[in-house]
Amino acid sequence: MFQISRKADYAIRGMVYLALKPQDGVASIKDIAGFAEASRAFLAKIFQQFNKMGIVKSYRGTGGGFMLGRPAGDITLLDIVEAVDGPILGNTCLLGKGTCSRDTTCPVHPVWKDVRQELRALLGRVTLERLAGAMPETPEPSGHHNKSQQ
């Protein structure tokens, strides 16, 4: 039913990497892409979109890159998924009245609505801070892992 897109998956991985950095830490797109196991160009497009939305901040030039645009505890999976994939619907009948000719008589419509609300609530409760805190090791962008020094 609900499936996260590959684009959203890469975006989440990249954002978790930023959440692992010190609050004022800037990460290069090379390092973010290495951690997310995504192409630099693909992830750069996603992060430029996030920059316009204020989810991340970007810095140009030597030592440039990206950092979180607000605290990791204030950015949720819902924020990221909907920024990349658009609103979570679950079923096309949830687009609005008139989308389905049976939207007022269908006994399943309220169930899909509840599923959507529950999924949005769950994703809205999971923050980047929580995800970064659940990492057993501090990852290196190259895919090699060192023990966390927290």
N, C-alpha and C positions, 0 to 999 in steps of 0.2 A: 504494500500500500504506500507508505511513505518511504522514500529512499533519498538519502542525501546525495547530491551530485558530487562528482569527482572534484569539481571546482571548489565546492564548499568544503570538502574534506581537506584539500590542499590549503585552503584559506585558514581553516581551524588549526591545522598543524603549524602553519606559519605564525599565527597569532599566539599559540601556546609558546612557541620559541621566543617571541618578543616578551611574553609574560615572565619568562625565566630570567630575562635580563634585568639588571638593576633598573630602578624606576626611570632614570635619566639615560639609560643605555641605548645607544643607536646600533642597529645591526644592518649589515650590508644585505642587499638582495641576494647576493651570492650565498651568504651564510644561511639566510632564511630559506632559500630554495633548497640548499643542501640538506637542511633538517627536514623540510617538508617533502623531500624527494620529488620535487617538481621542477619544471624548466624555469629559468630566471625570467624569461620574457613573459611567460604565462602568469607567474606569480606577481611580477611587476605590474601588470595590468590590473590585477585584483587589488593590489595594495595602493595603486594610484586612485582607484575608485574609493577605497577605504579612507584615503587621505582627504578626498573631497567631502566625505561624510563625517570626518572628524574622529573616526575610529583609530586611525594612526596619524602620525605626523611624519612628513618626509623632509629630508635634508639633502641638499645637493653638494657636489664637490668632494674633495678628498675627505675621507672620514664620514661621508654622508651615508644615508640609508634611511631606515625607518625605526620609529619607536612608537609605543602605545600612545594614543591620543588622549586617553583618560585612564584612570587606575584600573588594573586588571580585575578588581572586584566589581567594577561598574560595567564590564563588557561581558555579555552572556552569549551562549551558543545561539540563542534566538537572534540576537543582533547580527551575528556573523552569517548565519544561514540565510536569514531574510535579506541581508545586504547583497549576498551573492545570487541567491536563487529566487528572490521575491517572496511574497507572502506564502506561508504554509497553508495549503487548502485541504489536502487529503482527498477531496472529491470535487469535481467541477461544479456540482450543484451548490457549493458554498461560495461561488463567485458572486452570487446575489440573486435577488428575485428575478424571475423571468428567464434565467439561464436554462432551467429545466422546466418543461411543461407540467411536471408533477411536483414542483417544489412545495406546494401547499397541501398536497394529499399523500405524499410519500411517507410511509412509516419509518423508513431508514434515515431520512434527512436529519432528524434530531440526533440520531446516533453518530452520524458523520460530524455533526456540529460539536458534539461532546468530545469525540476523538480529537478533533482539531484543537479545541480549547485545552484539553489535557496535555497534548503534545507541546503546544505553545507554552503552557505553564511549566512543564518539565524543562524544556530548553531554556526558558527564562530564569530558572533557578540555578542553572549550572554556569558559573562564572569562569573566566580565564584564570583567576586567582586559584580557584578550587582545582582546576585541571593541572595547572603548573605545580601546585602543592602535592598532587598525586603522583608526580613523576618520581620513579625510584632512583633515577640517576640524572645528573645534569648532562644533557646531550651535547655532543659536538656536531657542528654542521656537516662534517664529512661522513657522519653515520657511526663514527667511533664514539664510545661512551666512557666517561670517567665517573668515578664515584662523586656524588654531590658533596660540596664543601659548605653546606648550610649549617 
